[in-house]
Amino acid sequence: MNIPDDPNGLDPNLALKKPGSKTPLLVIGLLAAGGIAFAVVKMMQKQGERKLHAATMEQFAGIEKDDVGKFWACILGQGVDVASFPDNLALSARITSQFGVDAKNYPNKVREDCTPKAIDAKHKVEGMSAPAAYAEPLKKYGDALKEMATAFDAWAKIAPSQVAEMEIGRKVGTAGAAWHAFAGGNKPDPEVVSFDRFLHCAVPTVDTMKDGQALVEFLFNSCKKPEYVQHMNEECGKELIADPVGQPTKNWSAAIKKLAADDRDLSAFDDCMRKGRKGKRRDDLADVGKAWVAWLEAGREVRTIGKEALKE
């Protein structure tokens, strides 16, 4: 009598084993061995993939530190972490500061020494052997390096014009101080004349003003207007660096007698002109800022892929 729950009591052709047979044990053994082999292969594949990701991240980190790092050290000076700037305006301020240290030679340095380093780094990135997941962010990274080089080259071409603006800013202080200190006489010094002409250009109604307070208030209100600031910097500022200096204005002596005792206008002029120069330089460096942001974002994408692939 066949017992329903006895596998050997079923149709002999369906039985798992015949009496005395070891076939089931062999099947189970083969299945177990196959499962282990599959797991081992998967584990080895995963280890291989991790090694590829680790190698990619190591190579990328080396390029960022050595090649891209040389570019930024050339632009910003040694020891500056370019990723630490909170925004593009802070980056622009640092570039402007570097420019101010050596305004004559810095633009040529940027174009001839610095931007080629960005292009070299771009080529290094393009030559990386990396898993397919990195293809798009690495391309973005290389493109951003090229965009930065292009933007810096464009800025370096127009930067020399800012040298004159910086000289005008300096002359406001020195010529203005000479004007306020003038003791009188028929032959004012060239600096006195240059400031007199600048003053009458920037404040055409100065001769009708009661005192220095009226002049300061006029500048406070007028310097809120971008068109006024531009006129002062680009048109009136030329009087401060003109060579030879023009003739004194008609009422130069009366203006000095009335206003010389109050020199607060010098600070007002300096603030106003500085505001104009900063605004212009931010515009000049706008493309640099955009490329910098794109570079940062592409770098984060690369590192995020690597971090995800290497986490346990």
C-alpha positions as a Python dict, from the first residue, in 0.01 Angstrom:
ca = {
    (1, 'M'): (0, 0, 0),
    (2, 'N'): (138, 337, -99),
    (3, 'I'): (156, 598, 170),
    (4, 'P'): (55, 934, 16),
    (5, 'D'): (316, 1133, 203),
    (6, 'D'): (596, 894, 113),
    (7, 'P'): (779, 1032, -193),
    (8, 'N'): (897, 683, -276),
    (9, 'G'): (540, 558, -273),
    (10, 'L'): (449, 765, -582),
    (11, 'D'): (494, 678, -944),
    (12, 'P'): (839, 521, -974),
    (13, 'N'): (919, 757, -1262),
    (14, 'L'): (852, 1056, -1034),
    (15, 'A'): (1036, 928, -731),
    (16, 'L'): (1322, 1137, -604),
    (17, 'K'): (1530, 831, -561),
    (18, 'K'): (1519, 470, -599),
    (19, 'P'): (1596, 255, -305),
    (20, 'G'): (1964, 287, -230),
    (21, 'S'): (2019, 574, -479),
    (22, 'K'): (2234, 883, -386),
    (23, 'T'): (2103, 1104, -672),
    (24, 'P'): (1917, 1358, -452),
    (25, 'L'): (2227, 1423, -247),
    (26, 'L'): (2426, 1484, -563),
    (27, 'V'): (2161, 1723, -700),
    (28, 'I'): (2147, 1914, -377),
    (29, 'G'): (2524, 1926, -366),
    (30, 'L'): (2544, 2054, -722),
    (31, 'L'): (2282, 2318, -653),
    (32, 'A'): (2461, 2430, -340),
    (33, 'A'): (2794, 2442, -520),
    (34, 'G'): (2637, 2640, -804),
    (35, 'G'): (2488, 2888, -560),
    (36, 'I'): (2816, 2935, -383),
    (37, 'A'): (3000, 2975, -713),
    (38, 'F'): (2748, 3236, -828),
    (39, 'A'): (2784, 3424, -500),
    (40, 'V'): (3164, 3411, -529),
    (41, 'V'): (3151, 3541, -888),
    (42, 'K'): (2915, 3824, -784),
    (43, 'M'): (3141, 3909, -492),
    (44, 'M'): (3448, 3913, -714),
    (45, 'Q'): (3266, 4129, -971),
    (46, 'K'): (3166, 4374, -699),
    (47, 'Q'): (3521, 4384, -568),
    (48, 'G'): (3644, 4449, -919),
    (49, 'E'): (3394, 4731, -964),
    (50, 'R'): (3496, 4884, -631),
    (51, 'K'): (3859, 4876, -739),
    (52, 'L'): (3768, 5058, -1062),
    (53, 'H'): (3575, 5323, -872),
    (54, 'A'): (3853, 5360, -617),
    (55, 'A'): (4111, 5397, -893),
    (56, 'T'): (3892, 5655, -1068),
    (57, 'M'): (3848, 5863, -754),
    (58, 'E'): (4218, 5843, -676),
    (59, 'Q'): (4307, 5962, -1025),
    (60, 'F'): (4047, 6239, -1014),
    (61, 'A'): (4167, 6358, -673),
    (62, 'G'): (4523, 6369, -805),
    (63, 'I'): (4423, 6583, -1102),
    (64, 'E'): (4226, 6821, -878),
    (65, 'K'): (4511, 6856, -632),
    (66, 'D'): (4801, 6881, -874),
    (67, 'D'): (4678, 7010, -1210),
    (68, 'V'): (4366, 7209, -1120),
    (69, 'G'): (4537, 7317, -799),
    (70, 'K'): (4823, 7474, -996),
    (71, 'F'): (4573, 7672, -1200),
    (72, 'W'): (4400, 7817, -895),
    (73, 'A'): (4729, 7885, -715),
    (74, 'C'): (4837, 8083, -1021),
    (75, 'I'): (4513, 8284, -1018),
    (76, 'L'): (4458, 8335, -645),
    (77, 'G'): (4796, 8278, -482),
    (78, 'Q'): (4926, 7989, -275),
    (79, 'G'): (4723, 7841, 9),
    (80, 'V'): (4379, 7961, -101),
    (81, 'D'): (4095, 7705, -98),
    (82, 'V'): (3886, 7807, -397),
    (83, 'A'): (3596, 7589, -279),
    (84, 'S'): (3572, 7789, 44),
    (85, 'F'): (3434, 8104, -118),
    (86, 'P'): (3065, 8140, -25),
    (87, 'D'): (2970, 8279, -367),
    (88, 'N'): (3103, 8417, -694),
    (89, 'L'): (3118, 8771, -552),
    (90, 'A'): (3368, 8660, -289),
    (91, 'L'): (3572, 8493, -562),
    (92, 'S'): (3561, 8814, -769),
    (93, 'A'): (3678, 9014, -468),
    (94, 'R'): (3979, 8786, -427),
    (95, 'I'): (4068, 8812, -796),
    (96, 'T'): (4037, 9191, -779),
    (97, 'S'): (4266, 9188, -475),
    (98, 'Q'): (4528, 8988, -664),
    (99, 'F'): (4492, 9228, -955),
    (100, 'G'): (4549, 9523, -725),
    (101, 'V'): (4879, 9383, -600),
    (102, 'D'): (5035, 9400, -947),
    (103, 'A'): (4785, 9561, -1183),
    (104, 'K'): (5040, 9605, -1460),
    (105, 'N'): (5152, 9243, -1491),
    (106, 'Y'): (4866, 9036, -1347),
    (107, 'P'): (4649, 9027, -1664),
    (108, 'N'): (4940, 8895, -1870),
    (109, 'K'): (5016, 8638, -1602),
    (110, 'V'): (4656, 8517, -1609),
    (111, 'R'): (4652, 8483, -1987),
    (112, 'E'): (5003, 8343, -2041),
    (113, 'D'): (5069, 8136, -1728),
    (114, 'C'): (4740, 8052, -1556),
    (115, 'T'): (4476, 7967, -1815),
    (116, 'P'): (4704, 7719, -2001),
    (117, 'K'): (4714, 7523, -1674),
    (118, 'A'): (4333, 7495, -1681),
    (119, 'I'): (4347, 7357, -2035),
    (120, 'D'): (4618, 7108, -1933),
    (121, 'A'): (4396, 6990, -1648),
    (122, 'K'): (4103, 6956, -1891),
    (123, 'H'): (4311, 6725, -2110),
    (124, 'K'): (4407, 6516, -1806),
    (125, 'V'): (4038, 6474, -1716),
    (126, 'E'): (3954, 6377, -2073),
    (127, 'G'): (4225, 6110, -2062),
    (128, 'M'): (4085, 5936, -1754),
    (129, 'S'): (3977, 5573, -1778),
    (130, 'A'): (3659, 5557, -1572),
    (131, 'P'): (3334, 5357, -1547),
    (132, 'A'): (3051, 5476, -1770),
    (133, 'A'): (2869, 5639, -1479),
    (134, 'Y'): (3134, 5909, -1466),
    (135, 'A'): (3122, 6002, -1835),
    (136, 'E'): (2872, 6288, -1814),
    (137, 'P'): (3001, 6463, -1498),
    (138, 'L'): (3363, 6431, -1615),
    (139, 'K'): (3265, 6593, -1944),
    (140, 'K'): (3093, 6874, -1753),
    (141, 'Y'): (3405, 6913, -1540),
    (142, 'G'): (3632, 6941, -1842),
    (143, 'D'): (3395, 7181, -2016),
    (144, 'A'): (3386, 7401, -1705),
    (145, 'L'): (3766, 7418, -1699),
    (146, 'K'): (3763, 7533, -2061),
    (147, 'E'): (3492, 7790, -1986),
    (148, 'M'): (3696, 7926, -1696),
    (149, 'A'): (4004, 7958, -1915),
    (150, 'T'): (3801, 8140, -2182),
    (151, 'A'): (3639, 8372, -1925),
    (152, 'F'): (3971, 8457, -1761),
    (153, 'D'): (4131, 8526, -2099),
    (154, 'A'): (3846, 8763, -2187),
    (155, 'W'): (3880, 8940, -1852),
    (156, 'A'): (4256, 8974, -1890),
    (157, 'K'): (4208, 9160, -2218),
    (158, 'I'): (3991, 9430, -2062),
    (159, 'A'): (4157, 9442, -1720),
    (160, 'P'): (4434, 9687, -1822),
    (161, 'S'): (4169, 9956, -1865),
    (162, 'Q'): (4101, 9923, -1493),
    (163, 'V'): (4455, 10037, -1415),
    (164, 'A'): (4357, 10392, -1509),
    (165, 'E'): (4047, 10364, -1289),
    (166, 'M'): (4259, 10254, -995),
    (167, 'E'): (4493, 10549, -1053),
    (168, 'I'): (4193, 10784, -1062),
    (169, 'G'): (4076, 10645, -730),
    (170, 'R'): (4418, 10709, -579),
    (171, 'K'): (4434, 11061, -718),
    (172, 'V'): (4102, 11158, -559),
    (173, 'G'): (4276, 11135, -224),
    (174, 'T'): (4608, 11300, -308),
    (175, 'A'): (4477, 11578, -535),
    (176, 'G'): (4180, 11636, -307),
    (177, 'A'): (4408, 11672, -6),
    (178, 'A'): (4619, 11927, -196),
    (179, 'W'): (4304, 12122, -290),
    (180, 'H'): (4177, 12135, 68),
    (181, 'A'): (4522, 12234, 197),
    (182, 'F'): (4584, 12508, -60),
    (183, 'A'): (4690, 12824, 124),
    (184, 'G'): (4596, 13063, -154),
    (185, 'G'): (4785, 13247, -425),
    (186, 'N'): (4757, 13312, -794),
    (187, 'K'): (4925, 12989, -915),
    (188, 'P'): (4769, 12673, -774),
    (189, 'D'): (4965, 12349, -801),
    (190, 'P'): (4870, 12105, -1082),
    (191, 'E'): (4705, 11870, -829),
    (192, 'V'): (4491, 12157, -699),
    (193, 'V'): (4383, 12241, -1052),
    (194, 'S'): (4309, 11879, -1141),
    (195, 'F'): (4084, 11836, -838),
    (196, 'D'): (3914, 12168, -907),
    (197, 'R'): (3829, 12054, -1259),
    (198, 'F'): (3716, 11712, -1130),
    (199, 'L'): (3499, 11875, -863),
    (200, 'H'): (3324, 12108, -1108),
    (201, 'C'): (3268, 11821, -1351),
    (202, 'A'): (3121, 11592, -1084),
    (203, 'V'): (2921, 11867, -910),
    (204, 'P'): (2835, 12135, -1166),
    (205, 'T'): (2638, 12333, -905),
    (206, 'V'): (2919, 12338, -649),
    (207, 'D'): (2966, 12715, -679),
    (208, 'T'): (2609, 12773, -561),
    (209, 'M'): (2638, 12548, -256),
    (210, 'K'): (2641, 12705, 87),
    (211, 'D'): (2903, 12484, 252),
    (212, 'G'): (3066, 12143, 275),
    (213, 'Q'): (2756, 11989, 429),
    (214, 'A'): (2557, 12074, 117),
    (215, 'L'): (2827, 11914, -99),
    (216, 'V'): (2833, 11594, 108),
    (217, 'E'): (2454, 11567, 97),
    (218, 'F'): (2456, 11612, -280),
    (219, 'L'): (2708, 11329, -319),
    (220, 'F'): (2519, 11103, -78),
    (221, 'N'): (2202, 11132, -285),
    (222, 'S'): (2360, 11139, -630),
    (223, 'C'): (2580, 10834, -574),
    (224, 'K'): (2270, 10619, -540),
    (225, 'K'): (2220, 10663, -915),
    (226, 'P'): (2429, 10428, -1132),
    (227, 'E'): (2439, 10673, -1423),
    (228, 'Y'): (2587, 10942, -1199),
    (229, 'V'): (2851, 10708, -1063),
    (230, 'Q'): (2943, 10604, -1417),
    (231, 'H'): (2972, 10968, -1528),
    (232, 'M'): (3194, 11051, -1231),
    (233, 'N'): (3428, 10757, -1292),
    (234, 'E'): (3448, 10764, -1669),
    (235, 'E'): (3423, 11135, -1753),
    (236, 'C'): (3514, 11343, -1450),
    (237, 'G'): (3786, 11104, -1335),
    (238, 'K'): (3988, 11184, -1647),
    (239, 'E'): (4056, 11531, -1505),
    (240, 'L'): (4254, 11377, -1221),
    (241, 'I'): (4504, 11202, -1449),
    (242, 'A'): (4512, 11448, -1740),
    (243, 'D'): (4860, 11539, -1860),
    (244, 'P'): (4900, 11826, -1908),
    (245, 'V'): (4648, 11958, -1660),
    (246, 'G'): (4387, 12199, -1798),
    (247, 'Q'): (4314, 12550, -1679),
    (248, 'P'): (4145, 12620, -1341),
    (249, 'T'): (3773, 12684, -1352),
    (250, 'K'): (3642, 13038, -1331),
    (251, 'N'): (3551, 13027, -963),
    (252, 'W'): (3822, 12793, -837),
    (253, 'S'): (3949, 13034, -572),
    (254, 'A'): (3603, 13111, -432),
    (255, 'A'): (3519, 12740, -411),
    (256, 'I'): (3834, 12670, -211),
    (257, 'K'): (3767, 12952, 32),
    (258, 'K'): (3413, 12828, 90),
    (259, 'L'): (3472, 12451, 105),
    (260, 'A'): (3837, 12381, 191),
    (261, 'A'): (3783, 12364, 567),
    (262, 'D'): (3550, 12064, 540),
    (263, 'D'): (3716, 11766, 369),
    (264, 'R'): (3438, 11511, 420),
    (265, 'D'): (3377, 11528, 47),
    (266, 'L'): (3696, 11327, -7),
    (267, 'S'): (3550, 11024, 171),
    (268, 'A'): (3222, 11070, -13),
    (269, 'F'): (3397, 11086, -351),
    (270, 'D'): (3610, 10782, -265),
    (271, 'D'): (3309, 10574, -157),
    (272, 'C'): (3113, 10673, -465),
    (273, 'M'): (3391, 10595, -711),
    (274, 'R'): (3482, 10273, -532),
    (275, 'K'): (3121, 10158, -560),
    (276, 'G'): (3130, 10221, -933),
    (277, 'R'): (3455, 10033, -982),
    (278, 'K'): (3332, 9734, -781),
    (279, 'G'): (3010, 9714, -980),
    (280, 'K'): (3199, 9725, -1307),
    (281, 'R'): (3447, 9460, -1201),
    (282, 'R'): (3168, 9228, -1089),
    (283, 'D'): (3023, 9256, -1437),
    (284, 'D'): (3364, 9196, -1594),
    (285, 'L'): (3407, 8879, -1388),
    (286, 'A'): (3049, 8752, -1431),
    (287, 'D'): (3148, 8480, -1680),
    (288, 'V'): (3430, 8369, -1452),
    (289, 'G'): (3178, 8329, -1171),
    (290, 'K'): (2940, 8124, -1385),
    (291, 'A'): (3218, 7888, -1496),
    (292, 'W'): (3339, 7854, -1135),
    (293, 'V'): (2990, 7747, -1022),
    (294, 'A'): (2966, 7493, -1308),
    (295, 'W'): (3309, 7356, -1214),
    (296, 'L'): (3211, 7314, -849),
    (297, 'E'): (2886, 7137, -938),
    (298, 'A'): (3055, 6897, -1182),
    (299, 'G'): (3317, 6809, -922),
    (300, 'R'): (3047, 6734, -666),
    (301, 'E'): (2871, 6505, -915),
    (302, 'V'): (3190, 6306, -973),
    (303, 'R'): (3257, 6267, -602),
    (304, 'T'): (2896, 6171, -528),
    (305, 'I'): (2911, 5883, -777),
    (306, 'G'): (3233, 5760, -626),
    (307, 'K'): (3105, 5787, -271),
    (308, 'E'): (2792, 5587, -351),
    (309, 'A'): (2989, 5317, -530),
    (310, 'L'): (3242, 5276, -249),
    (311, 'K'): (3013, 5281, 54),
    (312, 'E'): (2974, 4949, 236),
}
